[in-house]
Amino acid sequence: MLYLSYISDTDGSKPSLFLSDKSVKLLDDALFYLEEKTGIYIDPYGTTKVYPDHQKILINYLSNNKDDEIKKLLAYFREAVSQDEIILADGD
């Protein structure tokens, strides 16, 4: 599982998102693409900061994905980018 939250969320009032292991597996190619482009790897078993520029790369890469959880992720990233939020990706 991967838990995503805004790094600025100190009281739990801002949006967050859980991704199942199945969805995280669907992200493999996108995560490797992000690492290739930026040197940043979102470790599904660790904690990583995902900056708005990195979110934009993932949005572009995943924009044609039809999986419902990936669509939720894309909406989450779009909202975070619009608010210039850094996302904390915490893997399990």
N, C-alpha and C positions, 0 to 999 in steps of 0.2 A: 504494500500500500504506500501511497504517497500523499502526505497531507500538505496542502498549500495554504498559506495565510499571508496577509500583508505584514511586513516587518514592523510597520508603525502601529499595529494593533496591540495595544497594551491592556485593553479591557475586554477583549473578545466580542466587540460590537461590529467589527468590519467583516466583510465576506471572507469565507474560507471554502476549501474544496477538498474532498477526499477522492482519490483515484484508486480503483481496485487494482490488484496485481495484473489482471487481464488487460486493463487499459494501459498500465505502465509498460507492459510487454509491447503493446501497439506503438508505444512512443520510442522504442529502441532506435529506429532509423533517425528519427527527429533529434534524439539526444546526441547521437554520434555526429549528425550534421552540425548541430550547435557547437559541439566540441571542435570539430574541424574548422569552423568559421571563426570561433572566438577563443578557443582554449578552455572554455568553461564546460564542465560536464556535470549534469544534474545526476547525482548518485542516488539511485533508488533505495539505497541502504544507509545513506548519510544525510547531512544537512547542507544545503546550497542556497546561496542568494541568487535570485534570478532578476536581473535588472531590466528595466523597460526595453532597452535595445535588444536584449536577448529574448524577451517575450515577443517582440515584433518578428524576430527571425523564426521563432517557433510558430507564430500565427501564420506567416507566409508559407512555411513548409507544410503545415497541417491543414491548410484551408480547404482542401478537397476531401478530407477524411469524413466518412459518413457515420462513424461510431458515435452513439449518443453521449457517452462519457467524454469523448474527445471534443464533441461540439460544446459541451458544458465547460471544458477546459478552455477552449477558444474564447467563449463568451467571458469567462473569468479573466483571461489575459487581456482581452480588449478593454474591459472595465478598468483593470489595474493600469494599463498603459494610459488610458484617458485621465487617470488621476495621478500619473507619474509615480506609481507605487512600486516598491521593491517587494518581490514575493520571496518568502522563505519556504523552500521545498524541503520537507522533513520526511525522509524515507524510513520504512520499517522493515 
